[in-house]
Amino acid sequence: MTTGMIGTTGRVTGRIGAGLVGEVLVHVPERGGTEAFLAYLAVPGEPLPIGSQVLVVEYQPPRTVYVAPLTA
């Protein structure tokens, strides 16, 4: 279940900072919907404000992801 999380994109709904847990909404293809996950920065750096687009680079079941900013 949710084996395809890595590489999906999402949107920050709760600010993510260094050492601080935030929240992202990610489309989960296997379940056909969008779900909220606890989120941490994959690489420490600048905080990600609400509305930022992110890429899931690591998934820790059941509800935690590590994300990187999505660059255009």
Contacts in CASP RR format, 6 or more apart in sequence:
PFRMAT RR
TARGET T0000
AUTHOR 0000-0000-0000
METHOD contacts of the structure
MODEL  1
MTTGMIGTTGRVTGRIGAGLVGEVLVHVPERGGTEAFLAYLAVPGEPLPI
GSQVLVVEYQPPRTVYVAPLTA
1 30 0 8 1.000
2 28 0 8 1.000
2 30 0 8 1.000
2 31 0 8 1.000
2 59 0 8 1.000
2 61 0 8 1.000
3 30 0 8 1.000
4 29 0 8 1.000
4 30 0 8 1.000
4 59 0 8 1.000
5 26 0 8 1.000
5 28 0 8 1.000
5 56 0 8 1.000
5 59 0 8 1.000
5 65 0 8 1.000
6 56 0 8 1.000
6 57 0 8 1.000
6 58 0 8 1.000
6 59 0 8 1.000
7 55 0 8 1.000
7 56 0 8 1.000
7 57 0 8 1.000
8 26 0 8 1.000
8 27 0 8 1.000
8 28 0 8 1.000
8 29 0 8 1.000
8 55 0 8 1.000
8 56 0 8 1.000
9 26 0 8 1.000
9 27 0 8 1.000
9 53 0 8 1.000
9 54 0 8 1.000
9 55 0 8 1.000
9 56 0 8 1.000
9 70 0 8 1.000
10 24 0 8 1.000
10 25 0 8 1.000
10 26 0 8 1.000
10 27 0 8 1.000
10 53 0 8 1.000
10 54 0 8 1.000
10 55 0 8 1.000
10 56 0 8 1.000
10 67 0 8 1.000
10 70 0 8 1.000
11 24 0 8 1.000
11 25 0 8 1.000
11 51 0 8 1.000
11 52 0 8 1.000
11 53 0 8 1.000
11 54 0 8 1.000
12 22 0 8 1.000
12 23 0 8 1.000
12 24 0 8 1.000
12 39 0 8 1.000
12 48 0 8 1.000
12 49 0 8 1.000
12 50 0 8 1.000
12 51 0 8 1.000
12 52 0 8 1.000
12 53 0 8 1.000
12 54 0 8 1.000
13 23 0 8 1.000
13 24 0 8 1.000
13 25 0 8 1.000
13 36 0 8 1.000
13 50 0 8 1.000
13 51 0 8 1.000
14 22 0 8 1.000
14 23 0 8 1.000
14 24 0 8 1.000
14 39 0 8 1.000
14 50 0 8 1.000
15 22 0 8 1.000
15 47 0 8 1.000
15 48 0 8 1.000
15 49 0 8 1.000
15 50 0 8 1.000
16 22 0 8 1.000
16 23 0 8 1.000
16 24 0 8 1.000
16 39 0 8 1.000
16 40 0 8 1.000
16 41 0 8 1.000
16 47 0 8 1.000
16 48 0 8 1.000
16 52 0 8 1.000
16 54 0 8 1.000
16 67 0 8 1.000
17 41 0 8 1.000
17 45 0 8 1.000
17 47 0 8 1.000
17 48 0 8 1.000
18 41 0 8 1.000
18 44 0 8 1.000
18 45 0 8 1.000
18 47 0 8 1.000
19 40 0 8 1.000
19 41 0 8 1.000
19 44 0 8 1.000
20 47 0 8 1.000
21 38 0 8 1.000
21 39 0 8 1.000
21 40 0 8 1.000
22 38 0 8 1.000
22 39 0 8 1.000
22 40 0 8 1.000
23 36 0 8 1.000
23 37 0 8 1.000
23 38 0 8 1.000
23 39 0 8 1.000
24 36 0 8 1.000
24 37 0 8 1.000
24 39 0 8 1.000
24 54 0 8 1.000
24 56 0 8 1.000
24 65 0 8 1.000
24 67 0 8 1.000
25 34 0 8 1.000
25 35 0 8 1.000
25 36 0 8 1.000
25 37 0 8 1.000
26 34 0 8 1.000
26 35 0 8 1.000
26 37 0 8 1.000
26 56 0 8 1.000
26 65 0 8 1.000
27 33 0 8 1.000
27 34 0 8 1.000
28 34 0 8 1.000
28 35 0 8 1.000
36 63 0 8 1.000
37 63 0 8 1.000
37 64 0 8 1.000
37 65 0 8 1.000
38 63 0 8 1.000
38 64 0 8 1.000
38 65 0 8 1.000
39 54 0 8 1.000
39 64 0 8 1.000
39 65 0 8 1.000
39 66 0 8 1.000
39 67 0 8 1.000
40 64 0 8 1.000
40 65 0 8 1.000
40 66 0 8 1.000
40 67 0 8 1.000
41 48 0 8 1.000
41 66 0 8 1.000
41 67 0 8 1.000
41 68 0 8 1.000
42 57 0 8 1.000
42 58 0 8 1.000
42 66 0 8 1.000
42 67 0 8 1.000
42 68 0 8 1.000
43 68 0 8 1.000
48 54 0 8 1.000
48 67 0 8 1.000
48 69 0 8 1.000
52 69 0 8 1.000
52 70 0 8 1.000
53 69 0 8 1.000
53 70 0 8 1.000
54 67 0 8 1.000
54 68 0 8 1.000
54 69 0 8 1.000
54 70 0 8 1.000
55 67 0 8 1.000
55 68 0 8 1.000
55 69 0 8 1.000
55 70 0 8 1.000
56 65 0 8 1.000
56 66 0 8 1.000
56 67 0 8 1.000
57 66 0 8 1.000
57 67 0 8 1.000
57 68 0 8 1.000
58 65 0 8 1.000
58 66 0 8 1.000
59 65 0 8 1.000
59 66 0 8 1.000
60 66 0 8 1.000
END
